[in-house]
C-alpha cells in the first residue's frame, strides 16, 4: 500500500543575523542553589 504524502506550505519572515539576534537576545540568569534558597528563608525568618 502506498503511503499518502501531504504537502505543507510554511509562511514565515526571512531573518538577517542582526534581526534574529535582536529578537532572540540571550538572557543571563543567576542560578540559585538549594543552599541559597535555604539561606534566604532563614534570613527571612530571623528578620520577621
N, C-alpha and C positions, 0 to 999 in steps of 0.2 A: 504494500500500500504506500503510495507516495505521500510525503508529508506536505501539508499546505503551508505556504510561506506568506506571511503578511508583511507589507512594506509600510514603514512609518516615516513621516516627514517631521523633522525637528526644526523648529524655528527659534533661533537664539542670536543675540548680538555677537558680533566679532569683537574680541578684546585685543587691545595692544597690551604689551607688558606693563606699561605705566598705569593704564586704566585698571588692569587686573590687580596690580599691587595696591592701588588706592582703595579699591572695593574690598579687598581681602587682606587688609593690613594685619600683620601678626600682633597679637595681644600678649604682652608679657605678664604672666600671673605669678605671684609669690605663693608657693605651695606651703600649706601648714601641715605639720606632722601631728600625730596624736598628742605628743608631748606639748606642743604649742596650744592645742585646744584645752588640755587639762590645766595648763598654766593660766590661761585666760579665765577659765571657770573658777579656779581657786582664788585668783586675784579679785574677781568679781564678788565672791562670797565674803572675802575678808573686808572689802570696802563697804559692803552693804550693811 
